[in-house]
Amino acid sequence: MTAAVAGAVDAVAAELRKVLTLPATLGALVVAVLGPVALAALTASQNPRGSAAEAALAAEPLVMVGAIVLGVVAVSSEYGGGRQIASTFAAMPRRPAVLAAKAAVVAVLVAAAAAAAFPAALLAARLVAGPGPDADGVLGRAVGGGVYAVLTALIALAITVFARSGVVPLVVLVANGSVVSVSFLLYQVTPLARYLPDLAGMRMVAGEDRLAIDDALAPVAGGLVMAAWTAALLAVAAVVLVRRDA
């Protein structure tokens, strides 16, 4: 193992230990995994003739909420009262490497949560109401939902780097995904808004009958657009970390 690879592994391991000690991490994982289970069971109980798979897929927004929390706290925890960020940079002077390690940890945790949430939610819905009718593209939408959650978490991480605080990114991103979508409001003004990250990737998880816009991008194209946004925001975040004081 080369020194560079060993350093990267050590950085990821250090960030993983750090993130797992945060109480907010446990809360985020509970929301992302157990929240969809409870919501899917509730949805299935209210519509016993519906599709258990649709009930499980409809609960995936809670995975997104957990993903946002994980992405935010991975960075905002560094800027608390103790200003841990200075110690982090002292231990790992290559700031882009710190960001890459945080991104890797967040991506793995969110992917694992998403991979556990859908089967568990599907099982809960089937136990409550039986399998019901089949849903279209269940596996693809479940995988797409996991990809969407990972990209959302990484976008949240990048935005928190800019803000150096978790409050504003957390409130804005959760509200945008669950209360009112700024992107959807912009879409009412210009169709170009469909290329914004949340609208671009919506077809990865939403069924045809649940699309908020008429000309949504196809799942693969939308996923690529969302991934491009994520990569660009992370690149800018790396530049910001390098250029400003800790």
C-alpha positions as CSV (number, residue, x, y, z in Angstrom):
1,M,0.0,0.0,0.0
2,T,1.5,3.3,-1.0
3,A,1.8,6.2,1.4
4,A,-0.9,8.2,-0.5
5,V,-3.4,5.3,-0.3
6,A,-2.5,4.7,3.4
7,G,-3.1,8.3,4.1
8,A,-6.4,8.3,2.4
9,V,-7.5,5.2,4.3
10,D,-6.4,6.8,7.6
11,A,-8.3,10.0,6.8
12,V,-11.5,8.1,6.0
13,A,-11.2,6.0,9.1
14,A,-10.6,9.1,11.2
15,E,-13.7,10.9,9.7
16,L,-15.8,7.8,10.2
17,R,-14.9,7.5,13.9
18,K,-15.6,11.2,14.3
19,V,-19.0,11.1,12.5
20,L,-20.2,8.0,14.4
21,T,-19.6,9.7,17.7
22,L,-22.1,12.5,16.9
23,P,-25.5,12.1,18.4
24,A,-27.0,13.7,15.3
25,T,-25.6,10.8,13.2
26,L,-27.6,8.3,15.2
27,G,-30.7,10.4,14.8
28,A,-30.2,10.8,11.1
29,L,-29.8,7.0,10.6
30,V,-32.9,6.3,12.7
31,V,-34.9,8.8,10.5
32,A,-33.4,7.3,7.3
33,V,-34.0,3.7,8.1
34,L,-36.7,3.3,10.7
35,G,-38.7,6.3,9.5
36,P,-39.5,4.8,6.1
37,V,-40.5,1.5,7.8
38,A,-43.0,3.3,10.0
39,L,-44.4,5.4,7.2
40,A,-44.6,2.5,4.8
41,A,-46.6,0.5,7.3
42,L,-48.9,3.4,8.0
43,T,-49.5,4.0,4.3
44,A,-50.2,0.3,3.7
45,S,-52.6,0.2,6.6
46,Q,-54.6,3.2,5.1
47,N,-54.6,1.7,1.6
48,P,-54.6,-2.1,2.1
49,R,-55.4,-2.7,-1.6
50,G,-52.5,-0.6,-2.8
51,S,-49.0,-1.7,-3.7
52,A,-46.7,-2.5,-0.8
53,A,-43.8,-1.5,-3.1
54,E,-45.4,1.9,-3.8
55,A,-45.9,2.4,0.0
56,A,-42.2,1.7,0.5
57,L,-41.2,4.0,-2.3
58,A,-43.5,6.8,-1.0
59,A,-41.6,6.6,2.3
60,E,-38.2,7.4,0.7
61,P,-38.3,11.2,1.4
62,L,-37.5,10.3,5.0
63,V,-34.3,8.7,3.7
64,M,-33.5,12.1,2.0
65,V,-34.1,13.9,5.3
66,G,-31.7,11.6,7.1
67,A,-29.2,12.0,4.2
68,I,-29.4,15.8,4.5
69,V,-28.8,15.7,8.3
70,L,-25.7,13.4,7.8
71,G,-24.3,15.7,5.1
72,V,-24.7,18.8,7.2
73,V,-23.5,17.5,10.6
74,A,-20.3,15.9,9.0
75,V,-19.2,19.5,8.4
76,S,-21.1,21.7,10.9
77,S,-19.8,19.6,13.9
78,E,-16.3,21.0,13.1
79,Y,-17.5,24.6,13.6
80,G,-19.0,24.2,17.1
81,G,-17.9,25.9,20.2
82,G,-14.6,24.1,20.3
83,R,-13.7,24.9,16.7
84,Q,-12.5,21.4,16.0
85,I,-11.8,22.3,12.4
86,A,-8.4,23.8,13.4
87,S,-7.4,20.5,15.0
88,T,-8.6,18.6,12.0
89,F,-6.5,20.6,9.6
90,A,-3.5,20.4,11.9
91,A,-3.7,16.6,11.9
92,M,-4.5,16.5,8.1
93,P,-3.1,19.7,6.4
94,R,-4.3,18.7,2.9
95,R,-7.7,20.3,3.2
96,P,-9.2,18.8,0.0
97,A,-8.3,15.4,1.4
98,V,-10.3,16.2,4.5
99,L,-13.3,17.1,2.4
100,A,-12.9,13.9,0.3
101,A,-12.7,11.8,3.4
102,K,-15.9,13.4,4.8
103,A,-17.6,12.9,1.5
104,A,-16.6,9.3,1.3
105,V,-17.9,8.6,4.8
106,V,-21.2,10.4,4.2
107,A,-21.7,8.6,0.9
108,V,-21.1,5.2,2.5
109,L,-23.4,5.8,5.5
110,V,-26.2,7.2,3.3
111,A,-25.9,4.3,0.8
112,A,-26.0,1.8,3.6
113,A,-29.0,3.4,5.2
114,A,-30.9,3.6,1.8
115,A,-30.0,-0.1,1.1
116,A,-31.5,-1.1,4.4
117,A,-34.5,1.2,4.4
118,F,-36.3,0.1,1.3
119,P,-36.3,-3.7,1.9
120,A,-37.3,-3.1,5.5
121,A,-40.1,-0.6,4.5
122,L,-41.3,-3.1,1.8
123,L,-41.4,-5.9,4.4
124,A,-43.3,-3.7,6.8
125,A,-45.9,-2.8,4.2
126,R,-46.3,-6.4,3.1
127,L,-46.8,-7.5,6.7
128,V,-49.5,-4.9,7.2
129,A,-51.4,-5.2,3.9
130,G,-50.0,-8.0,1.9
131,P,-48.0,-7.6,-1.4
132,G,-50.9,-5.9,-3.3
133,P,-50.5,-5.1,-7.0
134,D,-47.1,-4.7,-8.6
135,A,-45.5,-1.3,-8.9
136,D,-43.6,-0.3,-12.1
137,G,-39.8,-0.3,-12.0
138,V,-39.6,-1.0,-8.3
139,L,-36.0,-2.1,-8.3
140,G,-34.8,0.7,-10.5
141,R,-36.7,3.3,-8.5
142,A,-35.3,1.9,-5.2
143,V,-31.7,2.0,-6.5
144,G,-32.4,5.5,-8.0
145,G,-33.7,6.6,-4.6
146,G,-30.5,5.5,-3.0
147,V,-28.4,7.4,-5.6
148,Y,-30.6,10.4,-5.1
149,A,-30.1,10.3,-1.4
150,V,-26.3,10.0,-1.6
151,L,-26.1,12.9,-4.0
152,T,-28.4,15.0,-1.9
153,A,-26.2,14.3,1.2
154,L,-23.1,15.4,-0.7
155,I,-24.8,18.6,-1.9
156,A,-25.7,19.3,1.7
157,L,-22.1,18.7,2.8
158,A,-20.8,21.1,0.2
159,I,-23.3,23.8,1.1
160,T,-22.5,23.5,4.8
161,V,-18.8,24.1,3.9
162,F,-19.9,27.4,2.4
163,A,-22.1,28.3,5.4
164,R,-19.7,27.0,8.2
165,S,-22.9,26.4,10.2
166,G,-25.5,23.7,10.1
167,V,-28.6,25.6,11.0
168,V,-29.2,27.5,7.7
169,P,-28.4,24.5,5.3
170,L,-30.4,22.1,7.4
171,V,-33.5,24.3,7.5
172,V,-33.3,25.3,3.9
173,L,-32.6,21.9,2.4
174,V,-35.2,20.0,4.5
175,A,-37.8,22.7,3.8
176,N,-37.0,22.6,0.1
177,G,-37.4,18.8,0.0
178,S,-40.5,18.5,2.2
179,V,-42.4,21.8,2.4
180,V,-41.9,23.9,-0.7
181,S,-39.4,23.3,-3.5
182,V,-37.7,26.5,-4.6
183,S,-36.7,24.7,-7.8
184,F,-40.4,23.9,-8.5
185,L,-41.3,27.6,-7.9
186,L,-38.5,28.6,-10.3
187,Y,-39.9,26.0,-12.8
188,Q,-43.1,28.1,-13.0
189,V,-40.9,30.9,-14.3
190,T,-38.6,29.0,-16.6
191,P,-38.4,25.4,-17.8
192,L,-34.6,25.6,-17.3
193,A,-35.2,25.0,-13.6
194,R,-35.7,21.3,-14.4
195,Y,-31.9,21.2,-14.6
196,L,-31.5,22.1,-11.0
197,P,-30.3,19.2,-8.8
198,D,-33.5,18.2,-7.1
199,L,-35.8,18.4,-10.1
200,A,-33.1,16.9,-12.4
201,G,-32.9,13.7,-10.4
202,M,-36.6,13.3,-9.4
203,R,-37.3,10.7,-12.1
204,M,-34.7,8.4,-10.4
205,V,-37.2,7.7,-7.6
206,A,-40.6,9.2,-8.6
207,G,-43.1,7.2,-10.6
208,E,-44.8,8.8,-13.6
209,D,-47.9,9.6,-11.6
210,R,-45.9,11.4,-9.0
211,L,-43.9,13.8,-11.1
212,A,-44.2,17.5,-10.1
213,I,-43.3,18.7,-13.6
214,D,-44.3,17.5,-17.1
215,D,-41.0,17.5,-18.8
216,A,-38.8,15.9,-16.2
217,L,-35.4,14.5,-17.3
218,A,-35.1,10.8,-17.9
219,P,-33.7,8.9,-14.9
220,V,-30.2,8.4,-16.3
221,A,-29.9,11.9,-17.8
222,G,-31.3,13.4,-14.6
223,G,-28.9,11.4,-12.5
224,L,-26.0,12.6,-14.5
225,V,-27.1,16.2,-14.2
226,M,-27.5,15.9,-10.5
227,A,-24.1,14.2,-10.2
228,A,-22.5,17.0,-12.2
229,W,-24.0,19.6,-9.8
230,T,-22.7,17.5,-6.9
231,A,-19.2,17.3,-8.3
232,A,-19.1,21.0,-9.1
233,L,-20.3,22.0,-5.6
234,L,-17.8,19.7,-4.0
235,A,-15.0,21.2,-6.1
236,V,-16.0,24.7,-5.2
237,A,-16.2,23.6,-1.5
238,A,-12.6,22.3,-1.7
239,V,-11.4,25.6,-3.1
240,V,-13.2,27.5,-0.4
241,L,-11.6,25.3,2.3
242,V,-8.1,25.9,0.9
243,R,-8.4,29.7,0.5
244,R,-10.1,30.7,3.7
245,D,-8.9,30.6,7.3
246,A,-10.0,27.6,9.4
